[in-house]
Each structure stands twice: as C-alpha cells, then as structure tokens.
Amino acid sequence: MERVRLAGVNGPGGRGSGYAVGGRLALTSAHVTGPAGTRVKVFHPAGTGTAEGRVVWAGTPGGRDDAALVLVDDSPHWQPPTAPVHWGRPNTTRPGTPCETWGVPDEAQRKGYPVDAAQLHGEINPGSGFVGNQYVMDLRISGVGWPGDGTSPWGGLSGAAVFCDRYLTGVVASDRAHSAHGRLNIVPSYVLHHDPAFRAALAVHGVGPAGGLAAVEFQDIADPTVHAAVRRAPVTPAALLEAGRQTVPFHGREDLLAELEAWCGRGGFGAWLLHGPGGQGKTRLAHHLGRELVGRGWTVLWPRAAARTDQLLEVRRAARPLLVVLDYAETRPGQLAALVEAAAEHPGTSPFKLLLLARTAGDWWQQTRDASRKAEELLATARTHRLTALEDDPEQRAGHYHDAAHALADALPSVAGLSEHDWSAAATTLTLPRRLGLEGAYGNALTLHMTALADLLDTARTEPLGSSGDDEDAQDVEDRLLAHEARYWRDTATTHRLTPALGMNTLRTALAAAHLTGATDDEGADLLWRRLPALADQPRDRRDQVTAWLAALYPPAGAGPGGSPWGALQPDRLAERHIGRALLASPRLADQLLDGADDAQSARLLTVYARATTHPVFQNRLDERLTDLCLRHHESLAAHIITTATRTDHPTPLTTALDTLTTRPDTPLDTLTTINGHLPQTSHRLAPTAARLTHTITDRYRTLAATDPDTYLPDLATSLNNLSVRLGEVGRRAEGLAAVEEAVAIRRTLAEANPDAYLPDLAGTLNNLSIDLGGAGRRAEGLAAGQEAVGHYRTLAQANPDAHLPDLAMSLNNLSNRLGEVGRRAEALAAVEEAVAIRRTLAQANPDLFGPDLQRSLAVADWLEELNP
C-alpha cells in the first residue's frame, strides 16, 4: 500500500477511510458517503487541507456491496496517483493469505492532535464468510486493550482498502460481531466488479481493470507486464505494437477462437499448443482469449520467465477456472514440466487449461510429452494448431491497413514527444503500400501493423530516414521502424549524459547485447558491458548510465528474483532485426558476449541468434556466421547447440555446425562422443545428424580396434549398437541390421571371455537385433534372438534383481511381440503377463519411472487376451 493514496473521508454517515485508486477516484464505504451524487470531504492524513468530492457510484450501506467511489474535485489539497491500482482476489481456498489495511480508525486518534492513521495486518481465510459473499480479515494484534463500553476501536476504518501484497482485494465494511474486535468484515473486490455500474464508473475515469481480477496467490509468478490495467505508457512508438496492448483491435480467426472457447468450456484439464512464425498473431490471440475468459470470471495467468518451478506448482491449488498461458513454451521446459505436475495434482473440480505458444512444434514438444508418466497421460490428447497468415485475402488488406492506421493514430499522442502532431489527420491521408495486394508478407498481421505505424511516423519526420513508404516493400518495414526508434535512443542518451562521450554505434551494440544475453541484475549488467571493448574501459558510473538508459527506453517488467534491469524492444521481430544488423556490423560481438557468459546467457544467445537468421533481409549471411560461431565455441556450446536446434524454426545453421564437426578429420574422438552424449534419444529433426555422427564414431573405433582390440572392441560394439538405432531412425534399416549383427558378434565373443562384464551388453544388443530382424520380416530369427536375450536377462536378474529386473521385463515384452508375429499367441500372452507382473511391482515402488512401461505392457496383454478368449 502507498501512503500518498491514503485518505480520510467525512460524509453524511460520519467519518471513514478511503484509498485513491487512480485518476481522481477514491474508494471508500457507502455507509459513510451515502448515495451517488452526495458531496463529501476527503483529505490526506498529514496533508495540507481538505478537498471536496462527489459520489459517482455507491453500493448498499450495510449490504454485501457496502462501498463507494468518490470523484475528488481538482484541488491543491488532493494528490492524484500516477497509476491505477492492481485489483485482485484469492483464487484458492488456502487459508492464511496475508493482507493489510490502512485507515484512520478511532483507535489511532488523540484529542487535540491531527487525524492519525493505523496500518493493520492480518490474514484472509477465503472459506470464512463465503456464503454471504464476504471476506473476513483476522487481525494480528497483541497486547491491546479494547474499550469496555462496547464501542469499537475500528470506527472510522470503514472504507479502508484491503490489500494482499500488491493487489487491492477488498474494502473494510465493519467490525465483525462476536470477535472481540479481532476480525473485520470485508467487501470483496469481486463483488464490486460484478456490478456493471461500478466497472463503468472506473472506466469513465480511466482506471478500469481491463485485465480483470488477478489471483493474489499467484502474483509472484505472474508476468506484471501482461496485466493491461497496470501497463506503463509507451515510451517509444514501437511499444504500441506489443501484443498485450491490443492497440489495434483484434479481428479475424473467429473459427479458431470459437474452438478455443469451446475447449475452455468443457471443464477439466486440457492443453493446446499454438505455434507459428514470429508475428503471426499467437500472443494477440491468447490475449484476446484471456480477456474473454476474464469477463466470465476466469483467472488468466501468464507466468513470468523467472518464476521458479516450486512456485509454479502452487497453481495446483486453483479453485476457480484457470487458464495458464506459457509463451515461448519451447524455451521453458522446466516451467512446462512444473505446470504439468501441478495439473496432475489439481483436483479437477474447476477448469484448468494450459495454452502453449511456440514458434515450432518440433522435437521439443515430443520430448515434453515423453518426459514423464504424468506428461504422457495429460498431454496425450493435447491439441496442436499451426497459425497461418491472418491477412491471407488481399482484397481485405486495404481495410485492415486503414483500421490499423487509425487505431495507432489514436494511441500515438500517448508517446512522449508525439502529442503535438495531428495523427488522426495523417491517418486519413495515408496511401496504401504499393504491393499490399501482391506481396505475401503483408498476410502477416504484424507486418501490416508495422507498416501502418511506419507510414504514420513518416508523416511527421523532420529528417530523412531513407526511402518513403511507397518505395519500400514489406521486408523493409522493421528497418524503417528502427530508424524511428533511433530518435528515442539518441534523445534518451542525451538525457542520461551518455553522448557525446559514447557514440550511437556503441549504444546500438549495447542494446543488441542486452537482448542477446540479458542480465539478471545491475551487477550482471556491468559484467555484460565489460565484455564490450567500447565500454570495458569506461568508468563504472558511465556503464551504469548505459543500464539506466536502457531501462528508461524499455522499462523492466518489475522487481523480483531473476528480473532484468531492462525490458525488451518489442515486438520480437523488431529486436531480432536490430540484433541481426548489429551482428553483421560487429562480427566478433557474439564471441565477446560468450566470453564469461553463464549457461542461461549462452542458451539465450543461440536462441535469439537463430531467430534473427530467419529474416529474409539478411539473405542467409547470418546463417554462416552462426555456424562459424558454433564451431569456434563447440566445446562450451555443444549441449546448447543441440537443444536450440530442437526448439528453433530455423535449425540449419546449428545442424550444419554439428555436421561439420562430424565430418572434420581433426575433430577429436572425445569431442564427438561428448556431442553424441548430448543428443536426445529420439529426434526427428536431428536424426540425420545423429546417424552421421554415430557412423563417424563407429569408423573411428573400428580403426582403433584394428590396432588395439582389447581396449577398443567394447567401444566399437557400443557404437555399432547405437549406429543401428540411428540408421533405423532415418529409414536405413538394412544398414542398421548389419550394424547390430556385427555388434552381437563382437559382444558374444567378449561375453564368452568375461560374462560378468559383457553379458548385460550382449543381452541388450540381442534384444535390439530381435526387433530389427522382426522389422525386416525375418521373424523366426528375430524370435530366436529375443529368446536368447530373455534367457540372459533371467540369469542376470536372478543374480542382481535390482539392476536387471527392468531389463527382463522389457525383453519379455519384446519377446511377446516376436511370438505374436509367428502366431504363437498363447506363449505371447504368457510372456507379456510375466512382464506385467514385474512392471507392476516396479511401478508400485517408482510410479513415475515405471508407470508408462506398465501401461504399455498392459495394453499388449489386453490386445492378446482379446485374441485368445
């Protein structure tokens, strides 16, 4: 709570408390003010005097909506707040939610002294008072004696705002009966916002909660920039294009939106993946859906990037309909896993929907679904939808262009320095881009909006920025907008006294560096600047000025662990274009940033670099540079190269680097095996690369084994076994079969000489051989290999059941398949039933690890039982 918002209120009903909620509106109690139209007096405790105001909305005095809104007159004795409050409500039934209130109760007053205040803390238990649509605040006060005459010490506190941390959650109504003055009745914010007249009064004065009521329990994990009601005013023109602002009204995708709404309406858990290139409208669609749901009483949560997994697990307590939107889901696997875990533990009595936004639905999505038994079960029915171009009808683009121009013209005066120009008049004079109906790029809604904004800004420019809009095409619009943004970069740099000591090229590079690797605090920011030669020799205070310059241009999302000192240049495509330009201008920039970068920064750099390469304007020039960067730093970047390749929509520069390392004769074997160790078990995208890599490793071990078989034959057998799997993934099954047959021959020889060391390897390779032979139609041979594998695993499991029972169950499951292929169904059923028995025991001890295997064996057993009644 903020002291400058605190108010005392004197009305027909006596003295009360209040709180400035935004503009000139103060929230207080209806039984203090009386009905709408009543004149009352308001003041700030310890202020300079009293102002007057008029009640513009009032609930029922003494009723469940006992609250009022007062419009305070323009007065030197009233200080309007600079921003509206955040409204919230509990989403769970978890008791003990901390809260506070601040007002001017009788208990705080002393005769002959100015009106004083009392700040009280306590907790809300959502289960108390719910039948009467009330909250009850349990006060935490000790050592206080109350009047013995029956009067309440909390007279005058009515109308005080109640906050749960940052969210205004209710209004004090009265002292609760039979509580010995230890509890207060609270009018909940949700009751007030249920009244259309209350919402209208807020909206008329510009303080309406467009983002609805936030969940107070989830505020530490919510992205504060998403809540439209508390979004900062745009600092630069490009900020108007942020998806969450919805500056240009949402249109189109009616069918998909209807599907999403129906999906939410079905209740229970559900997951949906929306994917598509940057600027296709994923985030705008999610925001629009969220606003529709908020109007129906849902909670919509966009987790912040820095939210910890243990914090995200708390959404399992949600007791109201909840939509969680995870943007850039492909880069947030830990958070996604935590949300799936939370969904698995959610009671299911209210809807719990998970909407994932990503640029691609590649390997990362399959890996997510295979990560655990819970993920496999919950995501099995997840919907996947690729967004295509929105403006795909050239005949409609002209109207949408003009609509965007007028919407942006209405918003441009809110940007500092742009209020004097007649933007509305400018919007009416714009001519359509000459290729609007011909160029496919204009089918992207963001491209159309960026073009409208650039064309508007061009009408007010006083210095040349390049060619006019009529001479440009859709691929150049980001550069045009960046040229306009540069004006704000220069002006803000001057304000922060960075120029002329630092040139604009240095500051442009710093901006690119900030977006490429980021920083989590001011010290991290300084370490980042010290990696740039142009800033490394500058004094610390000047480097700190660079941090302040960036924060002024692109304000950070908010305070908190893991937060950044600055925000982001939006939209992403604009930032990626600027980054691409900086990387071309400074070829060693990425190397400098990687020198001393932590894992998170390295991963981010590769991700953002890969996204920047997709811009056609760079004509593949960045592809080669990214590949070379990966080759230079492959020892530290190997894992990140592989991970990023499975998540980006343009993996070619990354896979090229991996393939180059694979084919280089001077790449050390240790490096190749390290890279191989980072490869996922299955990956459609990386399958060709994995096959080439394992082939190279096999060739290397074959050469070594020829001269030193005692040392390298086991490694050759392992690489041949791996090669057979990788070759099978790319359809080269005959070569894969030959590789595994060679592996069996080597391991048979090794096991004969030293069964304790090599019998487990032989059994595993025989199992693989059995599968490959069955796939090649050589069923009798496949059955024989499977039977031999089971025999070896029985021997091993008898000696060491903890180590080998899972392998025996796996081999029995495979043997069941081989027996079924040759028509021996009764024996097949017996084999899988034995596998089920083993896996049931294992799953009881570790359900997450062995549960999926048990389900697969049960499915095979059910199928065989149907065939063998």
PyMOL commands that set and color helices and strands:
alter all, ss='L'
color gray80, all
select helices_A, chain A and resi 3-5+30-33+106-108+130-132+189-193+196-204+216-218+228-230+237-241+243-245+254-265+282-294+309-317+329-331+333-345+363-369+373-378+394-414+423-429+440-443+445-458+469-471+474-495+504-516+522-529+533-536+540-553+572-585+589-594+599-612+616-618+621-632+634-645+652-663+669-678+687-707+709-729+733-753+755-775+779-799+801-821+825-845+847-867
alter helices_A, ss='H'
color red, helices_A
select strands_A, chain A and resi 6-11+14-22+25-28+39-43+50-58+68-72+86-89+97-103+118-124+135-139+161-164+167-175+183-188+214-215+269-275+299-301+322-326+352-358+383-386
alter strands_A, ss='S'
color yellow, strands_A
deselect
rebuild
show_as cartoon
